Amino acid sequence: MIADATASDQLILISYLGIAPLVASFVATWRQTAIVGAVAVAAALLAKTGDTLDDGDWAVRVGVVITLSAIATLSAFLREARDRRLQRMTVIAEAAQRAVLRAMPTAVGQVGLAARYLSATDEALVGGDLYEVAATPTWCPGGRR
């Protein structure tokens, strides 16, 4: 904005104000992104000083900032909705896995048992192989029948 006020006709930075809400949309909530967008639009509206821009150029550049702010806010909203859906699906998948897999006993007869689940990713708590332990009439300790 200061550069716009002091720049020649070759350097007009008003449109770049729209970058702030786009960056905010990656990490901020949609409400926070909307606030950043509103500040960017206000700055663009206040940037009309002197003979730097004629009214048509200034209006187009403000329109660009408004458009980028709206796109950024929508993007943040859609990202949050996708994250909520993914979180719900993860909870459902974990519940389904716990329903299918009973808790493994620590021993069957004289044989001690242990299991460890390692996921392909640190965040994943579901997936992988199923396991089951069962004592059968044909099983006997030491491998003898």
Backbone as CSV, one residue per row, in Angstrom:
resi,resn,N_x,N_y,N_z,CA_x,CA_y,CA_z,C_x,C_y,C_z
1,MET,0.837,-1.183,0.000,0.000,0.000,0.000,0.878,1.242,0.000
2,ILE,1.895,1.273,0.832,2.797,2.419,0.854,3.526,2.512,-0.480
3,ALA,3.906,1.325,-1.010,4.575,1.315,-2.305,3.647,1.845,-3.388
4,ASP,2.353,1.530,-3.307,1.390,2.047,-4.278,1.325,3.558,-4.233
5,ALA,1.365,4.113,-3.032,1.239,5.559,-2.881,2.462,6.286,-3.411
6,THR,3.629,5.648,-3.382,4.856,6.309,-3.801,5.387,5.804,-5.134
7,ALA,4.763,4.786,-5.697,5.298,4.144,-6.902,4.885,4.885,-8.157
8,SER,5.635,4.612,-9.192,5.249,5.113,-10.505,4.150,4.214,-11.053
9,ASP,3.712,4.506,-12.281,2.654,3.694,-12.900,3.132,2.267,-13.177
10,GLN,4.426,2.017,-13.123,4.969,0.700,-13.412,4.795,-0.282,-12.257
11,LEU,4.608,0.201,-11.025,4.560,-0.678,-9.864,3.259,-0.435,-9.105
12,ILE,2.302,-1.342,-9.257,1.015,-1.242,-8.576,0.829,-2.533,-7.790
13,LEU,0.755,-2.440,-6.471,0.757,-3.631,-5.624,-0.596,-3.947,-4.986
14,ILE,-1.627,-3.216,-5.303,-2.919,-3.446,-4.653,-3.378,-4.890,-4.834
15,SER,-3.257,-5.428,-6.025,-3.740,-6.789,-6.298,-3.049,-7.832,-5.443
16,TYR,-1.812,-7.573,-5.039,-1.067,-8.523,-4.218,-1.623,-8.638,-2.804
17,LEU,-2.479,-7.727,-2.408,-3.110,-7.833,-1.092,-3.966,-9.096,-0.995
18,GLY,-4.426,-9.604,-2.126,-5.238,-10.826,-2.146,-4.454,-12.076,-1.801
19,ILE,-3.130,-12.000,-1.779,-2.315,-13.167,-1.448,-2.460,-13.525,0.034
20,ALA,-2.618,-12.516,0.894,-2.713,-12.775,2.341,-3.859,-13.728,2.689
21,PRO,-5.096,-13.505,2.201,-6.142,-14.473,2.531,-5.903,-15.852,1.915
22,LEU,-5.250,-15.901,0.758,-4.940,-17.211,0.166,-3.981,-17.993,1.051
23,VAL,-2.972,-17.325,1.570,-2.027,-17.990,2.471,-2.741,-18.393,3.762
24,ALA,-3.579,-17.516,4.286,-4.312,-17.814,5.521,-5.212,-19.033,5.338
25,SER,-5.746,-19.227,4.151,-6.681,-20.338,3.923,-6.033,-21.702,4.108
26,PHE,-4.708,-21.772,4.037,-4.016,-23.049,4.219,-3.979,-23.485,5.677
27,VAL,-3.946,-22.525,6.603,-3.723,-22.866,8.002,-4.785,-22.338,8.961
28,ALA,-5.548,-21.366,8.544,-6.510,-20.720,9.433,-7.914,-21.274,9.198
29,THR,-8.801,-20.996,10.149,-10.205,-21.375,9.968,-10.814,-20.482,8.895
30,TRP,-11.994,-20.848,8.432,-12.610,-20.032,7.393,-12.982,-18.660,7.942
31,ARG,-13.334,-18.578,9.211,-13.664,-17.275,9.806,-12.427,-16.383,9.883
32,GLN,-11.311,-16.953,10.310,-10.068,-16.194,10.367,-9.636,-15.759,8.964
33,THR,-9.816,-16.641,7.996,-9.484,-16.302,6.607,-10.375,-15.177,6.109
34,ALA,-11.655,-15.208,6.464,-12.570,-14.134,6.064,-12.133,-12.800,6.675
35,ILE,-11.657,-12.827,7.909,-11.187,-11.590,8.554,-9.952,-11.058,7.830
36,VAL,-9.010,-11.947,7.506,-7.821,-11.525,6.758,-8.240,-10.955,5.405
37,GLY,-9.221,-11.602,4.765,-9.729,-11.100,3.484,-10.372,-9.736,3.612
38,ALA,-11.140,-9.536,4.683,-11.793,-8.236,4.896,-10.751,-7.144,5.113
39,VAL,-9.699,-7.459,5.847,-8.621,-6.483,6.062,-7.924,-6.178,4.735
40,ALA,-7.703,-7.202,3.920,-7.066,-7.001,2.611,-7.933,-6.128,1.713
41,VAL,-9.232,-6.373,1.719,-10.149,-5.560,0.905,-10.156,-4.122,1.409
42,ALA,-10.202,-3.939,2.731,-10.176,-2.582,3.295,-8.885,-1.866,2.909
43,ALA,-7.767,-2.571,2.970,-6.486,-1.966,2.580,-6.497,-1.599,1.103
44,ALA,-7.079,-2.457,0.274,-7.159,-2.163,-1.160,-8.046,-0.943,-1.419
45,LEU,-9.142,-0.843,-0.680,-10.031,0.303,-0.844,-9.338,1.603,-0.426
46,LEU,-8.512,1.527,0.604,-7.817,2.717,1.101,-6.564,3.054,0.290
47,ALA,-6.156,2.158,-0.583,-4.914,2.346,-1.331,-5.045,3.322,-2.487
48,LYS,-6.219,3.779,-2.790,-6.410,4.729,-3.896,-5.934,6.089,-3.430
49,THR,-4.753,6.445,-3.878,-4.205,7.747,-3.516,-3.630,8.425,-4.740
50,GLY,-3.802,9.695,-4.826,-3.193,10.497,-5.881,-3.540,10.034,-7.274
51,ASP,-2.566,10.190,-8.159,-2.761,9.859,-9.573,-2.167,8.501,-9.941
52,THR,-1.893,7.660,-8.930,-1.260,6.373,-9.201,-2.132,5.503,-10.095
53,LEU,-3.423,5.476,-9.846,-4.360,4.654,-10.620,-5.542,5.502,-11.050
54,ASP,-6.061,5.216,-12.236,-7.344,5.832,-12.566,-8.446,4.990,-11.940
55,ASP,-9.664,5.473,-11.955,-10.761,4.798,-11.261,-11.015,3.386,-11.785
56,GLY,-10.893,3.175,-13.088,-11.136,1.855,-13.665,-10.097,0.840,-13.216
57,ASP,-8.827,1.203,-13.272,-7.761,0.298,-12.828,-7.912,-0.026,-11.345
58,TRP,-8.178,0.982,-10.565,-8.317,0.794,-9.120,-9.477,-0.151,-8.821
59,ALA,-10.615,0.031,-9.495,-11.783,-0.819,-9.260,-11.489,-2.272,-9.647
60,VAL,-10.781,-2.457,-10.749,-10.438,-3.816,-11.173,-9.535,-4.468,-10.139
61,ARG,-8.547,-3.748,-9.651,-7.617,-4.302,-8.672,-8.319,-4.609,-7.344
62,VAL,-9.228,-3.759,-6.923,-10.011,-4.036,-5.714,-10.884,-5.260,-5.952
63,GLY,-11.447,-5.376,-7.142,-12.245,-6.550,-7.491,-11.431,-7.839,-7.425
64,VAL,-10.168,-7.757,-7.850,-9.283,-8.926,-7.768,-9.073,-9.318,-6.305
65,VAL,-8.853,-8.341,-5.444,-8.653,-8.630,-4.020,-9.921,-9.231,-3.419
66,ILE,-11.072,-8.701,-3.774,-12.348,-9.240,-3.278,-12.521,-10.681,-3.753
67,THR,-12.239,-10.931,-5.012,-12.386,-12.283,-5.573,-11.431,-13.267,-4.899
68,LEU,-10.180,-12.880,-4.748,-9.206,-13.763,-4.099,-9.587,-14.019,-2.644
69,SER,-10.112,-13.010,-1.968,-10.536,-13.186,-0.578,-11.701,-14.162,-0.484
70,ALA,-12.645,-14.050,-1.411,-13.795,-14.963,-1.421,-13.350,-16.396,-1.717
71,ILE,-12.454,-16.554,-2.685,-11.950,-17.891,-3.026,-11.205,-18.490,-1.843
72,ALA,-10.402,-17.681,-1.167,-9.637,-18.175,-0.021,-10.568,-18.603,1.108
73,THR,-11.597,-17.825,1.372,-12.545,-18.163,2.435,-13.284,-19.462,2.101
74,LEU,-13.724,-19.594,0.860,-14.388,-20.827,0.434,-13.435,-22.011,0.530
75,SER,-12.202,-21.831,0.131,-11.212,-22.903,0.206,-10.999,-23.353,1.650
76,ALA,-10.882,-22.405,2.570,-10.698,-22.757,3.984,-11.924,-23.483,4.523
77,PHE,-13.121,-23.035,4.119,-14.356,-23.683,4.555,-14.401,-25.131,4.070
78,LEU,-14.084,-25.347,2.800,-14.106,-26.699,2.237,-13.030,-27.585,2.867
79,ARG,-11.852,-27.021,3.162,-10.792,-27.783,3.826,-11.237,-28.225,5.211
80,GLU,-11.880,-27.330,5.961,-12.370,-27.689,7.290,-13.440,-28.780,7.212
81,ALA,-14.341,-28.678,6.237,-15.392,-29.697,6.084,-14.775,-31.049,5.738
82,ARG,-13.773,-31.047,4.864,-13.099,-32.301,4.500,-12.379,-32.904,5.708
83,ASP,-11.744,-32.057,6.501,-11.056,-32.543,7.702,-12.035,-33.149,8.706
84,ARG,-13.203,-32.523,8.848,-14.224,-33.074,9.768,-14.730,-34.422,9.280
85,ARG,-14.971,-34.556,7.972,-15.413,-35.840,7.408,-14.359,-36.914,7.608
86,LEU,-13.116,-36.573,7.375,-12.033,-37.540,7.560,-11.937,-37.971,9.020
87,GLN,-12.091,-37.045,9.930,-12.037,-37.385,11.354,-13.189,-38.317,11.729
88,ARG,-14.396,-38.032,11.222,-15.544,-38.909,11.498,-15.312,-40.300,10.940
89,MET,-14.807,-40.386,9.720,-14.563,-41.692,9.100,-13.492,-42.462,9.869
90,THR,-12.500,-41.785,10.388,-11.464,-42.449,11.175,-12.036,-43.018,12.455
91,VAL,-12.900,-42.259,13.119,-13.541,-42.746,14.345,-14.408,-43.960,14.045
92,ILE,-15.143,-43.924,12.941,-15.996,-45.058,12.550,-15.131,-46.276,12.242
93,ALA,-14.038,-46.077,11.521,-13.163,-47.201,11.174,-12.525,-47.807,12.429
94,GLU,-12.122,-46.964,13.368,-11.559,-47.481,14.620,-12.593,-48.293,15.391
95,ALA,-13.827,-47.790,15.452,-14.888,-48.519,16.155,-15.158,-49.853,15.469
96,ALA,-15.164,-49.866,14.142,-15.392,-51.121,13.405,-14.255,-52.111,13.666
97,GLN,-13.040,-51.627,13.692,-11.919,-52.519,13.936,-11.989,-53.094,15.349
98,ARG,-12.342,-52.272,16.313,-12.442,-52.776,17.692,-13.584,-53.791,17.829
99,ALA,-14.646,-53.617,17.048,-15.762,-54.559,17.103,-15.377,-55.902,16.496
100,VAL,-14.559,-55.872,15.446,-14.151,-57.095,14.772,-13.063,-57.807,15.566
101,LEU,-12.141,-57.063,16.103,-11.022,-57.655,16.822,-11.294,-57.644,18.322
102,ARG,-11.388,-58.829,18.879,-11.518,-58.908,20.330,-10.166,-58.608,20.949
103,ALA,-10.174,-58.278,22.206,-8.915,-58.076,22.911,-8.180,-59.408,22.980
104,MET,-6.919,-59.391,22.679,-6.142,-60.627,22.675,-5.809,-61.026,24.109
105,PRO,-5.996,-62.300,24.442,-5.649,-62.738,25.799,-4.137,-62.695,25.993
106,THR,-3.720,-62.588,27.235,-2.287,-62.568,27.523,-1.697,-63.972,27.545
107,ALA,-2.557,-64.979,27.646,-2.056,-66.360,27.635,-3.176,-67.297,27.213
108,VAL,-2.790,-68.392,26.567,-3.690,-69.497,26.273,-3.001,-70.728,26.855
109,GLY,-3.600,-71.258,27.888,-2.952,-72.360,28.601,-1.661,-71.863,29.215
110,GLN,-0.579,-72.550,28.904,0.720,-72.161,29.450,1.525,-71.281,28.490
111,VAL,0.948,-70.971,27.361,1.660,-70.181,26.353,1.299,-68.707,26.517
112,GLY,2.303,-67.888,26.777,2.101,-66.445,26.877,1.999,-65.828,25.493
113,LEU,1.167,-64.819,25.366,0.938,-64.178,24.072,1.139,-62.670,24.196
114,ALA,1.565,-62.082,23.100,1.695,-60.626,23.030,1.546,-60.223,21.573
115,ALA,1.066,-59.034,21.359,0.924,-58.525,19.996,1.269,-57.049,19.998
116,ARG,1.740,-56.599,18.859,2.045,-55.185,18.700,1.577,-54.787,17.318
117,TYR,0.864,-53.680,17.248,0.361,-53.196,15.969,1.223,-52.033,15.512
118,LEU,1.781,-52.121,14.343,2.542,-51.040,13.739,1.836,-50.620,12.467
119,SER,1.495,-49.362,12.407,0.804,-48.837,11.240,1.817,-48.339,10.221
120,ALA,1.372,-48.257,8.994,2.232,-47.726,7.941,2.524,-46.244,8.176
121,THR,1.595,-45.540,8.809,1.798,-44.136,9.139,1.532,-43.914,10.610
122,ASP,2.124,-42.890,11.164,1.974,-42.610,12.592,0.540,-42.265,12.965
123,GLU,-0.193,-41.601,12.077,-1.540,-41.148,12.392,-2.589,-42.251,12.307
124,ALA,-2.341,-43.263,11.505,-3.347,-44.296,11.265,-3.434,-45.239,12.455
125,LEU,-4.649,-45.466,12.897,-4.890,-46.412,13.979,-5.674,-47.616,13.489
126,VAL,-6.046,-47.606,12.232,-6.851,-48.701,11.694,-6.154,-49.290,10.483
127,GLY,-6.595,-50.469,10.125,-6.048,-51.138,8.962,-5.082,-52.223,9.390
128,GLY,-4.440,-52.808,8.454,-3.479,-53.857,8.777,-4.132,-55.221,8.799
129,ASP,-3.425,-56.173,9.343,-3.897,-57.554,9.363,-4.779,-57.827,10.569
130,LEU,-5.672,-58.765,10.391,-6.482,-59.252,11.504,-5.743,-60.397,12.171
131,TYR,-5.963,-60.581,13.430,-5.335,-61.693,14.130,-6.365,-62.314,15.057
132,GLU,-6.122,-63.564,15.378,-7.020,-64.289,16.285,-6.194,-65.356,16.979
133,VAL,-6.513,-65.576,18.230,-5.874,-66.638,19.005,-6.989,-67.545,19.498
134,ALA,-6.791,-68.813,19.333,-7.818,-69.750,19.778,-7.152,-71.012,20.307
135,ALA,-7.674,-71.510,21.389,-7.238,-72.811,21.905,-8.132,-73.860,21.264
136,THR,-7.519,-74.878,20.677,-8.298,-75.928,20.018,-7.995,-77.264,20.685
137,PRO,-8.881,-78.247,20.517,-8.635,-79.560,21.124,-7.392,-80.237,20.561
138,THR,-6.959,-79.917,19.347,-5.802,-80.580,18.753,-4.493,-79.904,19.122
139,TRP,-4.567,-78.775,19.739,-3.340,-78.066,20.108,-2.869,-78.569,21.465
140,CYS,-1.606,-78.770,21.578,-1.054,-79.112,22.882,0.319,-78.453,23.034
141,PRO,0.673,-78.065,24.248,1.949,-77.386,24.470,3.115,-78.250,24.019
142,GLY,4.132,-77.606,23.502,5.331,-78.328,23.067,5.192,-78.942,21.692
143,GLY,4.099,-78.794,21.035,3.913,-79.317,19.697,3.639,-80.800,19.650
144,ARG,3.408,-81.467,20.780,3.122,-82.912,20.792,1.630,-83.132,20.765
145,ARG,1.214,-84.215,20.147,-0.212,-84.565,20.124,-0.484,-85.763,20.947
